[in-house]
Amino acid sequence: MTDTTKPTFYEFFAGGGMARAGLGGDWKCVFSNDFDFKKGAAYQSNWDKDGQTVLKVGDIRTVEISELPGIADLAWASFPCQDLSLAGGGAGLRGERSGTFYPFWDIVKLLIAEGRAPRVVALENVTGTLTSHSGKDFEAICQTFSENGYRYGALVIDAALFVPHSRPRLFVVGVRDDVEVEDAMVSPGPIEPFHTRGLQAAYERINDEAKGNWLWWNMPTPRHRNTVFADLIEEEPKSVKWHTAAETTKLLGQMSPINLAKVEAAKRAGRRMVGAVYKRTRIENGIKHQRAEVRFDDLAGCLRTPAGGSSRQVIVVVDGNRIRSRLISSRETARLMGLDEEYVLPKNYNEAYHLTGDGVAVPVVRHLAHHLIEPLLKRQKARDAAAA
């Protein structure tokens, strides 16, 4: 397709452009925004190589709608999760970071007032959104879609369906009320796995007005994933070093008997096993202990933005009786997010980890685009062309 026939999108809270990577080359980004200058540099390294930048680095509150060209087919917003996360302070949509949901919608409202409402609006955030403030934050999101002329629905999609990475995320997709929705794209009620019990419970808590514009999006599940965590591991990583034998022994010494038993089982697996380790403080017999807790289920733990060493994943690689350990590498985190090998990562390890840990899994975006967003737009554009 030529640039003039490609569907267009705005990418808010763009980070390193992972939503853009998921949408792919058949889409045209006409505006993007992120407040982080370091992420902005990574974005430009990957997407604005010809010098024709569409990125504005700065607070979303500084975005003027005159900077947003045309009528976008899609406005994507992966707004900050910290205040909605179970690990956060619980401020929710009232928080300074997750509260940027409202400045984003201020922009959408101004576009609506100008007759330039995006045809589709998609939000992504943590599943803690469903229960934040006893469900009131999720209800506020639903109410915002409903009050502004969008029929909408939500899905919980775990990146583990596509890549060996445990990362469930909430996606709310709204379609402008004049866009026709094919009957087959909506189910009469919730269908797992994308309509989880947690999502169903959150739906029951929203008010009747918001329920009136709710759609249970009907989307197929992907084919079975055929990769495991071990497939993504670098033997000679550039961004980190393997631990010394003493460091690995110390790590094993921080494991409880149950976690050491997992290591012993991995030694007998008959194949290379890679375990993801997080360090946590546990109280045992009234005494605090720092424990290293490992999982050997062929999945990485959910990548999180590093805020101190305890949140960086350590990996344990077990080949029979040989046990090695180290921090997960920045390229491995990129692979876990579904980014291709050509994606340019920041040279600084913490910056690269921050970039990937804050992102949206690329194949999840592609699946949503292919099975939901693109069919909605294709049907509408065919209808518009017939009416012209």
C-alpha positions in Angstrom: 0.0 0.0 0.0 1.1 3.6 -0.6 1.3 6.1 2.3 -2.0 7.7 1.1 -3.9 4.4 1.4 -2.5 3.2 4.7 -4.6 3.6 7.8 -3.2 6.3 10.0 -2.7 6.4 13.8 -1.6 8.6 16.7 0.7 6.9 19.2 0.5 8.4 22.7 2.8 7.4 25.5 4.8 5.9 22.7 7.9 4.8 24.6 10.1 3.0 22.1 7.3 2.6 19.6 6.3 -1.0 20.3 2.7 -0.3 19.4 4.0 1.0 16.1 6.1 -2.2 15.7 3.0 -4.3 16.3 0.8 -2.4 13.8 3.5 -2.8 11.2 4.4 -1.3 7.9 0.9 -1.3 6.5 0.1 1.5 9.0 1.3 5.1 8.9 2.1 6.9 12.1 1.3 10.6 11.7 1.9 11.7 15.3 3.5 10.3 18.4 4.2 11.6 21.9 6.2 10.6 25.0 7.5 12.7 27.9 10.7 10.7 28.3 13.7 12.1 26.3 15.7 8.9 26.6 12.8 6.8 25.2 12.3 9.5 22.6 15.9 9.0 21.4 15.2 5.2 21.1 12.0 5.9 19.2 13.8 8.1 16.7 16.7 5.6 16.3 14.2 3.0 15.1 11.4 4.9 13.4 12.6 8.3 12.3 15.7 7.3 10.5 15.0 9.5 7.5 14.9 12.6 9.6 11.1 13.1 9.1 10.1 12.8 12.7 6.5 12.6 13.9 7.5 12.4 17.6 6.9 15.2 20.1 8.8 14.7 23.3 7.1 16.4 26.2 4.2 16.2 28.7 1.0 15.1 27.0 -0.6 18.3 28.5 1.6 20.3 26.1 0.2 18.6 22.9 -1.9 20.9 20.7 -4.4 19.3 18.5 -3.2 21.4 15.6 -0.1 19.1 15.7 -2.4 16.1 15.0 -3.1 15.9 11.3 -6.3 14.7 9.7 -8.7 12.2 11.1 -6.8 9.2 12.5 -8.1 5.7 12.0 -6.6 4.8 15.4 -5.5 6.6 18.6 -3.3 4.3 20.7 -2.5 5.1 24.3 -0.5 2.9 26.6 -0.8 5.3 29.5 1.4 4.9 32.6 0.6 2.0 34.8 2.5 2.8 38.1 -0.6 4.1 40.0 -2.7 1.2 38.8 -0.2 -1.5 39.4 -0.6 -3.8 42.4 3.0 -2.9 43.2 2.2 0.9 43.1 0.9 3.2 45.7 -2.7 2.7 44.8 -3.4 6.3 43.6 -5.1 5.0 40.5 -6.5 7.4 38.0 -6.0 10.2 40.6 -2.3 9.6 40.5 0.2 11.9 38.8 1.3 9.2 36.3 -1.8 7.0 35.5 -3.9 10.2 35.8 -2.5 11.2 32.4 -5.5 9.1 31.1 -7.5 12.3 31.5 -5.2 14.7 29.5 -5.2 12.0 26.7 -9.0 12.1 26.7 -9.0 15.9 26.7 -7.2 15.7 23.4 -9.8 13.2 22.0 -12.6 15.4 23.1 -11.1 18.4 21.3 -10.8 16.3 18.2 -14.4 15.3 18.6 -15.4 18.9 18.8 -13.6 19.6 15.5 -15.3 16.7 13.8 -12.0 14.7 13.8 -12.7 11.9 16.3 -10.5 8.9 15.7 -12.4 6.0 14.4 -10.9 3.6 17.0 -9.4 4.4 20.4 -7.3 1.7 22.0 -5.9 1.8 25.6 -3.4 -0.6 27.2 -2.6 -1.0 30.9 -2.1 -3.5 33.7 -4.8 -5.8 34.9 -4.8 -4.0 38.2 -6.9 -1.4 36.5 -9.8 -3.7 36.9 -9.8 -3.6 40.6 -8.2 -0.2 41.3 -10.3 1.7 43.9 -12.7 -1.2 44.1 -13.4 -1.0 40.3 -14.2 2.7 40.2 -11.2 3.5 38.0 -12.2 0.9 35.4 -15.8 2.2 35.6 -14.4 5.8 34.9 -12.6 4.5 31.9 -15.7 2.8 30.6 -17.9 5.8 31.3 -15.4 8.0 29.4 -15.7 5.9 26.3 -19.5 5.8 26.5 -20.0 9.5 27.1 -17.8 10.5 24.1 -19.6 8.5 21.4 -17.7 5.2 21.5 -19.0 1.7 21.8 -16.2 -0.3 23.4 -15.1 -3.5 25.0 -12.2 -4.9 26.9 -9.9 -7.9 26.7 -7.2 -9.3 28.9 -4.4 -10.7 26.8 -1.3 -12.5 28.2 1.8 -12.1 26.1 2.6 -15.7 27.0 0.2 -16.8 24.2 2.7 -15.4 21.8 6.2 -15.2 23.5 7.6 -17.0 26.5 6.8 -14.1 28.8 4.2 -13.9 31.5 2.6 -10.5 30.9 -1.2 -10.2 31.2 -2.4 -6.8 30.1 -5.8 -5.1 29.8 -6.8 -3.7 26.4 -9.9 -1.4 26.0 -10.9 -0.9 22.4 -13.6 1.6 21.5 -15.1 2.2 18.1 -16.7 5.5 17.0 -20.5 5.0 17.1 -20.9 5.7 13.3 -18.5 2.8 12.4 -20.4 -0.3 11.5 -19.5 -3.4 13.6 -20.0 -6.8 11.9 -22.1 -9.2 14.0 -19.4 -11.8 13.9 -16.9 -9.5 15.7 -19.1 -9.4 18.8 -20.2 -12.2 21.1 -23.5 -12.2 23.1 -21.5 -12.7 26.3 -17.9 -13.2 27.6 -15.7 -15.9 26.1 -12.4 -17.0 27.7 -9.5 -16.6 27.5 -9.7 -12.9 26.7 -12.7 -12.2 28.9 -11.3 -13.4 32.1 -13.3 -13.8 35.3 -11.6 -10.7 36.7 -12.8 -8.7 33.6 -16.3 -10.2 34.0 -16.4 -9.1 37.6 -15.2 -5.6 36.7 -17.9 -5.4 34.0 -20.6 -6.2 36.6 -19.4 -3.3 38.7 -19.8 -0.6 36.0 -23.1 1.4 35.8 -25.9 0.7 33.4 -25.2 3.7 31.2 -21.7 2.4 30.5 -23.0 -1.1 30.0 -25.3 0.2 27.3 -22.3 0.8 25.0 -20.3 -2.3 26.0 -19.3 -4.9 23.4 -17.9 -8.3 24.1 -15.2 -8.3 21.3 -15.1 -11.8 19.7 -11.5 -12.5 18.8 -9.8 -15.8 17.8 -7.0 -17.2 19.9 -3.5 -17.5 18.3 -1.9 -20.7 17.2 0.0 -22.6 19.9 3.3 -20.9 20.8 6.3 -23.1 20.0 9.1 -21.2 21.7 10.3 -21.4 25.3 12.3 -19.1 27.4 15.5 -21.1 26.8 15.2 -20.4 23.1 15.8 -16.7 23.6 18.9 -16.8 25.8 22.2 -15.4 24.6 25.3 -17.4 25.3 27.6 -14.4 25.0 25.5 -11.3 26.0 26.9 -7.9 25.4 25.0 -6.0 28.0 25.7 -8.2 31.1 28.2 -10.7 32.4 27.8 -14.2 33.7 28.1 -14.4 37.5 31.2 -15.9 39.0 30.8 -19.4 40.6 30.8 -17.7 44.0 28.0 -15.3 43.0 25.9 -18.2 41.7 26.5 -20.2 44.9 25.4 -17.1 46.9 22.2 -16.9 44.8 21.4 -20.5 45.4 22.1 -20.0 49.1 19.3 -17.4 49.1 16.8 -20.0 47.9 14.3 -21.8 50.2 14.2 -25.6 50.2 11.2 -25.5 47.8 13.1 -23.3 45.3 16.2 -25.5 45.6 14.1 -28.5 44.8 13.0 -26.7 41.6 16.7 -26.4 40.7 17.3 -30.1 41.4 14.3 -31.0 39.2 15.7 -28.8 36.4 19.0 -30.6 36.6 17.2 -33.9 35.7 15.2 -32.4 32.9 17.4 -33.8 30.1 17.4 -30.4 28.3 18.7 -26.9 29.1 16.3 -25.2 31.5 16.2 -21.5 32.2 14.6 -20.2 35.3 13.6 -16.6 36.0 14.6 -15.3 39.5 13.2 -12.5 41.5 14.6 -11.5 44.9 12.0 -10.9 47.6 11.9 -10.3 51.3 10.1 -13.0 53.2 9.3 -13.3 56.9 10.1 -16.8 58.2 9.7 -17.5 61.9 9.4 -13.8 62.6 12.7 -13.0 60.8 13.1 -11.2 57.5 15.1 -13.1 54.9 16.0 -12.0 51.4 14.9 -14.9 49.2 15.7 -15.8 45.6 12.5 -17.3 44.1 12.8 -19.2 40.8 10.3 -20.4 38.2 11.1 -23.2 35.7 7.9 -23.1 33.6 9.6 -22.1 30.3 8.4 -18.5 30.9 10.1 -15.4 31.9 8.5 -13.5 34.8 6.8 -10.2 33.8 9.3 -7.6 32.9 9.1 -4.6 35.2 10.6 -1.2 35.1 13.8 -1.4 37.3 13.6 0.6 40.4 16.4 -0.9 42.3 18.2 -4.2 41.9 15.4 -6.3 43.3 13.1 -5.7 40.3 15.6 -6.8 37.7 15.2 -10.4 36.6 18.1 -12.8 37.2 18.2 -15.9 35.2 19.5 -19.3 36.2 20.6 -21.6 33.3 20.7 -25.3 34.2 22.5 -27.8 31.8 22.5 -31.0 33.7 24.8 -30.4 36.7 26.1 -27.2 35.3 24.4 -24.1 36.8 25.1 -20.5 35.7 23.4 -17.3 36.6 23.4 -13.6 35.6 21.1 -10.7 35.0 18.8 -11.0 32.0 20.3 -9.2 29.0 18.7 -6.2 27.3 18.5 -8.1 24.0 16.7 -10.9 25.8 14.2 -8.5 27.3 13.6 -7.1 23.7 13.0 -10.7 22.5 10.5 -11.3 25.3 8.6 -8.2 24.1 8.5 -9.6 20.5 10.9 -7.0 19.1 13.0 -8.1 16.1 16.7 -8.4 16.2 17.2 -5.2 14.2 15.5 -3.1 16.9 18.1 -0.6 18.2 18.2 -0.6 22.0 19.8 2.0 24.2 23.4 1.1 25.0 22.9 1.8 28.7 21.5 -1.4 30.3 19.1 0.3 32.7 17.7 2.5 29.9 17.2 -0.5 27.7 15.5 -2.5 30.5 13.3 0.6 31.3 12.3 0.9 27.7 11.3 -2.8 27.2 9.8 -3.1 30.7 7.5 -0.2 30.1 6.4 -1.4 26.6 3.5 -3.3 25.1 4.2 -6.7 23.7 4.5 -6.4 19.9 2.7 -9.6 18.8 -0.2 -8.8 21.1 -0.7 -5.5 19.2 -0.4 -7.3 15.9 -3.0 -9.8 16.9 -5.4 -7.1 18.0 -4.8 -5.1 14.8 -5.2 -8.1 12.5 -8.3 -9.6 14.1 -10.1 -6.6 15.5 -9.0 -3.1 14.5 -8.2 -3.7 10.8 -11.4 -5.5 10.1 -13.4 -2.7 11.7 -11.6 -0.1 9.5 -11.7 -2.2 6.3 -15.5 -2.6 6.6 -16.0 1.1 7.3 -13.8 2.3 4.5 -15.6 0.0 2.0 -18.9 1.4 3.2 -17.6 5.0 2.8 -16.3 4.3 -0.7 -19.6 2.9 -1.7 -21.4 6.0 -0.5 -19.0 8.4 -2.2 
